[in-house]
Amino acid sequence: MSKSTLESLPNELLLIIFSYLSSFDLCQAFLYLNNARIQHLLTSIRHSFNFNLWHYDQLHLWLNSNQNHRNRFTNLIDTVVFNDSDASRTLLEYWEKTFNETDQSNVLFPSIKRLVMLQAERCSYILIQAILIPLVFANNTLQYLHLTFKEPASKYPRILSKLIVHRVSVHTMILEVEQGHSYRLNEIEDLHNMQPLSWSNTVQLTLSIQHSSELRLLFEHNALPAIEYLNITIENLDTNLPSNVNISALNVQLSKDSLRETATGGTHLKHLLLRYITLNDVIILFALDRLGQFQELCSSTYLPALKTLHFSLCFPQEIEYAWRMSSFNCNDQWPFDNINCYMDACYMPNPDEIDFILKIVFVIYNCPINLLYRHKRTFHNHGFATHVSAPICTIRRRLIQWVCNQKYETKQFNKTLQIVASGHVNELHLTYLNERTNASMMSKCDSHWNLSLNHIRSITFNIESNSIKKCERIAMVKRILDASPNISSLVVAWRDFRHCSRKYLNLKHVHLLLDGFHENPKHYFDIHRLNEIVPHLYLLETSNAVMKQNENLVEFILNISRRLDQLVHLVLNKNCLYRSKNEKKIIFREKLIAATYDQIFHGHNIHFQFHINDELRIWF
């Protein structure tokens, strides 16, 4: 029997082998083989750049390697995803240094088609000039741009303004604020004084805006001449512009003539979705006398290619009460066939207190509720589950937040969770506030859930109330995790997570919420126990409790490195508000350097810094 070699394997088996390797490792191993068949296979598959798994010295060696060697790899990259990591920042800084204003063809990833930036506000200073302008105007290979912003998204209007000024336009653009907007007065003024929009290449646009008056940017003549799919979400429904901001009605109204000019310009708009626009804003913007004229505006006369118009209009809670008291109330049945309604609750931060304000709004909509909920990011309590009977399916990457201040029986909780997260949902945030009811949440900790969350990749548990019994809290965490076999990122309290009984082999990123105040950090969490539950951990973060900078913390960091031998990033005291004196930080830094002198962490050099206040970032 003759010996088999790797090259003798059929293409199907080689592609299966390739699927277990990152694009970087794959190219390092096979890109330079003198084999035409393997070269063809490498170039026939899509490659992405994953920063989470890069060690400090690995990235720096690659950046300083031979340019021709590096270019052979970057020419194959189809998708690049940046996140809030040291590796992402290092590469962005390198990208900025290589930017040549006189030669815009000199880009780091010349064949990139998809660019995703999570927490784009962190890289706003180089995003437009050094990266997007060369990518868009050099050879225009970029076709998909997805920028997400966390709360507060104060830099969002600045980036949006720069995108408009420089006319950065690609086929698909998604600019979303995951947890609402937070503008200052000068930012609101800037947003309404932007230059005219001209995104000539954009066919699909998903946009978050703060106020309905910003719609004028999108409906001006030749603003979006190639647009076919337009999804708009108006954030922060009850946020009114300050009274001292004077915006002329002439500057924000959109008349029939305005839409006729848009249509004359060759609009291809097929799908229009407007979420959370108030009726008052519709009347002001379009200078209408009644709601019926809104649908008339979107008719074939003014938007000839339009096939679907979906909208949800929001009213104060009193409107729902007035309807029930009116002649339109038919035994509490909604009388209109082409428009439906529901009550929605939302929790908004109280600016004067560390608390939430509950707001109730009356929503009417003209599309199937499941379709409307596909674009909804925040759900509250259980009431919405009465409107839908099946999981909300979508093909978009989505962040879902479920905020509760009520307890539910296991069966009801399970049904609501299935509706929220059983579709193609990438990230789930479950927040429990202080309960206002005394109902039992889970009468039996051993109840059968029959729950499957195969699409979930990231889960955040934020259970603020201590009134939930320990066994109920742990049961909730365990069952949701056990129903999420593909989860890779987790935010959870250590007091709950340590009781999990199984190993989570796909879990790579864990953010531990800690309790108490200890001189010795080993009392916050057990490294050995964490390694048992998450044996393949690459990124570890801690927050809430602040670890003191002393000899115990130095030894704790060394033990983490020895025990978690696959760790790439360690972030202690994340988003910490406490700030030590600089002298204390210098002393701690010297102790850490002395402790690691002549003993590099599991074969890698390290890079560490105090990022904000006492937040300590270590990159192995």
C-alpha positions, 0 to 999 in steps of 0.5 A: 500500500502506497503512502498517502500525502496531504496533497493526495487528499481530494479537494473536499477533504482539504476544504474541511481541513481548511475550515478548522484554521483561521485565515492567517494560519491557513495562509501561513501554512499553505500559501507558499506551497508550490502546488497549483491545486492548493493555491487554487483552493486557497483563492476560491474561499472567502478569507476574514481577518480575526484579531481576537486570536492574535498574540502580541508578538505574532501581530508585530512580526507580521506587520514588520515582515517582508511587504511582498510576503504580507501582500500575498496574504492581504490580497486574499482578505475579503472581510475585516472586522475591527473591535475594541481590542489592542490588536485592532488598535495596533493594526489601525495605527499601522494602517494610518501610518501607511496612508499616503494622501498622494497615492490612494491606491496604497491601501493595506487590504486592496481586495477587501469587500466587507468592513465591519467596525464594532464600537466605531466611536473608538476609532473615529479619528482615523476611520474616514481619512486614513481608511474609508477614503482610500478604500472607496476611491482607490479601486472601489472594491469595498461593497459593505460597510457596517459601523456600530456604536455603543451608548452613549454615541456622542461621536456618531453625528461627527462620523456621519457628517464626515461620511457625508462631506467626503461622499463615502458611499458603497453598495450596502451601508449600515450605521446603527446605534445599538443602545440609543443616542446621546447628543449634546447641544452642539452636536444636535446643531451640527447634525441639522447643518450638514452638507447636502447628502450625496451617496451615489453608490448606495443601494441598501441603507440602514440608518439610526437617526436621533430626530425625525427632522434628519429625514430631510437629508435622505429625501433631498434631490439626488441624495440617494439616487441608487437607493432600493432598500431604506431602513430608518430607525428614529431613536429615543422617542421622547427626546425633544430638541432643546427649546433654544435650538431653532430649526426652521420648518422650511429646513425640515419639511418634505413636500410632494414637490420634494418627493417628485424631484426625487422621483424625477432624479430616477429613484429606484426605492423599492422598500421603505421602513420607518420605525418609531416616527411620531404622527406629529413628525410625519405631519410636520415633515411632509406638511400633511393634513391627515395620516392618509396623505402619508401613504398617498405620498408614498404611492406610485405617483411620487415613488414609482418603484416602491413595492413595500412601505412599512412604518410604525407610528408612536403616540403617548399612552393617552391616545390608546385610552382615548381610542377605548373611550371613543366610538371606534371602540368595538368591544375593545377590538381594533377596528382597522384592517390595514393597521394594527396596534400594540402598547410598548414599554421602554426604560430610559435612564433617569438623568437625575438618579441612578435609576430608570424611567418607565415610558409607555407608548401606543404604537400603530403599524401597517406590517406583520408584527414579526416583520416589525420586530425583526428590526426591534432591538429592545424588548421589555417584560412579557407583554410583547410576547402576546403579539407573536406566537413564533420566534422572530427570524431574521438574517441580519446580525442583531443585538437584542436587549430584553429588560425585565422588572417582573418575574415570570413562571418558567413556562412563560419565561421560556416562551418569551425567550424563544420569541426574542432569541430563537431567530438569527440573533447574534447577541442577547443582553438580559437585564433584570431590574428590581422587581415590582411584583411578587410573582414567583419566577421559577417555581421549579428549578428542574423544569424542562425548558425545551429551548434551542438558541443555536444562533446566539454567539454572545450573551450578557446577564445583568441581574441587578436584583438580589430578590431573585433567589440564588437557585433561580438565578443559577438555573436561569444562567445554566439553562440559557447557556446550555441551550446556546451551543455556539456561544463564544462570548459571555458577560456574567456574574462570577457568583452565578457562573461558578456553579455551572456544571458543564464545560463550554468548549466554544466559549472564548471570551468571558467578562466576569462581573465581580462582587465585594472588596478584597485585598487579595484578588484570588478571593474574587474568582477561582482561576482553576474553577474558571479554567475547568468551565472554560478550557479554551479561553482567549479573552478574560475581562473583569469589572464592578469590583476594583482589584488593588494594585499590589503584590497580590495582583502581580502574583494573580496575573502570573497565575492567570497566565500559567493556568489559562495557557491559551489566553491572548487578552486580559482586561482587569477593572474594565470601565473602572471609575476609580483612578489611582495616583500615577506614582502608584501605577508606576510602582505597580508597573515596575513590580510587574516588569520585575516579576516577568523579567527573563520569564516571558508568558507561555512563549510570548512577549507581553504588552500592558498599559493602564487604559482608562483610570485603573483599567489594566489591559495586558496583551500576551 
